[in-house]
Amino acid sequence: VIAPFDGVVLFAGPFKGYGNLLIIEHGDGYHSLLSGLERLDVGVGQNVLTGEPVGIMSTEGPQKLYIEFRKEGQPVNPGSWFASKKK
């Protein structure tokens, strides 16, 4: 699993029923939350770059990666960020 954008790790560890949870702060009030990882390879306070490995999914059983993007604490739909640009 890789970091979706540059940022700083705010939280990395087990959280309630989510298993390992990773929260990355990206600036301007944006955060990403990732869970479902078997192992986290980053720690709190660490700077990460877009595309940098941050953890590994399990190799056994069903694998489900959960990712959520937030702006100032509210979930946002990132669909337009990933949409292809037509020329």
ZITAJO-V402548 format. One record per residue. N is the residue number from 1. RES is the residue in three letters. PHI is phi in radians with two decimals (999 if undefined). PSI is psi in degrees with one decimal (none if undefined). D_FIRST is the distance of its C-alpha to the first C-alpha in whole Angstrom. Layout:
n;res;phi;psi;d_first
N;RES;PHI;PSI;D_FIRST
N;RES;PHI;PSI;D_FIRST
//
This chain:
n;res;phi;psi;d_first
1;VAL;999;137.7;0
2;ILE;-2.06;158.9;4
3;ALA;-1.18;132.2;7
4;PRO;-1.27;-29.1;9
5;PHE;-2.64;163.6;12
6;ASP;-1.03;147.5;14
7;GLY;3.06;-169.8;15
8;VAL;-2.14;133.7;16
9;VAL;-1.27;121.2;14
10;LEU;-1.67;-32.0;17
11;PHE;-2.58;138.9;16
12;ALA;-2.64;106.8;14
13;GLY;2.83;-177.9;15
14;PRO;-1.14;142.7;17
15;PHE;-2.55;114.9;18
16;LYS;0.70;-128.8;21
17;GLY;-1.56;10.1;20
18;TYR;-1.58;-6.3;16
19;GLY;1.24;-144.2;15
20;ASN;-1.24;129.2;13
21;LEU;-2.11;138.2;12
22;LEU;-2.17;126.6;11
23;ILE;-2.07;124.4;13
24;ILE;-2.04;129.2;13
25;GLU;-1.61;129.3;17
26;HIS;-1.89;-3.3;17
27;GLY;1.67;163.8;21
28;ASP;0.95;30.0;24
29;GLY;1.45;3.9;23
30;TYR;-1.63;140.5;19
31;HIS;-2.42;152.5;16
32;SER;-2.12;144.1;13
33;LEU;-2.10;130.1;12
34;LEU;-2.24;133.0;9
35;SER;-2.46;166.2;10
36;GLY;1.80;4.8;10
37;LEU;-1.46;138.7;8
38;GLU;-1.33;-38.1;10
39;ARG;-2.37;136.7;10
40;LEU;-1.78;135.2;9
41;ASP;-1.95;15.0;10
42;VAL;-2.31;162.5;11
43;GLY;-2.27;166.6;15
44;VAL;-1.00;133.8;17
45;GLY;1.58;-9.1;18
46;GLN;-1.34;136.6;16
47;ASN;-1.43;136.3;16
48;VAL;-2.20;150.1;12
49;LEU;-1.87;153.6;13
50;THR;-0.90;127.5;11
51;GLY;1.51;-3.5;9
52;GLU;-1.33;135.8;8
53;PRO;-1.07;134.4;6
54;VAL;-2.13;-14.1;6
55;GLY;3.13;-179.7;5
56;ILE;-2.28;139.2;6
57;MET;-1.40;160.1;7
58;SER;-1.16;150.5;11
59;THR;-1.71;0.4;13
60;GLU;-2.10;149.0;16
61;GLY;1.17;-172.7;17
62;PRO;-1.20;137.5;16
63;GLN;-1.96;124.9;12
64;LYS;-2.36;114.3;11
65;LEU;-1.67;126.9;9
66;TYR;-1.86;131.2;11
67;ILE;-2.35;137.4;11
68;GLU;-2.40;138.9;14
69;PHE;-1.92;139.1;16
70;ARG;-2.30;147.1;19
71;LYS;-2.17;116.0;22
72;GLU;0.89;44.0;24
73;GLY;1.49;-5.7;23
74;GLN;-1.89;136.4;23
75;PRO;-1.07;142.9;21
76;VAL;-2.22;151.1;21
77;ASN;-1.54;114.5;20
78;PRO;-1.54;11.1;18
79;GLY;-0.87;-43.3;19
80;SER;-1.20;-22.1;21
81;TRP;-1.22;-29.2;19
82;PHE;-1.84;-3.6;17
83;ALA;-1.16;143.8;21
84;SER;-1.28;145.2;22
85;LYS;-1.58;127.1;25
86;LYS;-1.58;141.1;28
87;LYS;-1.80;none;31
//
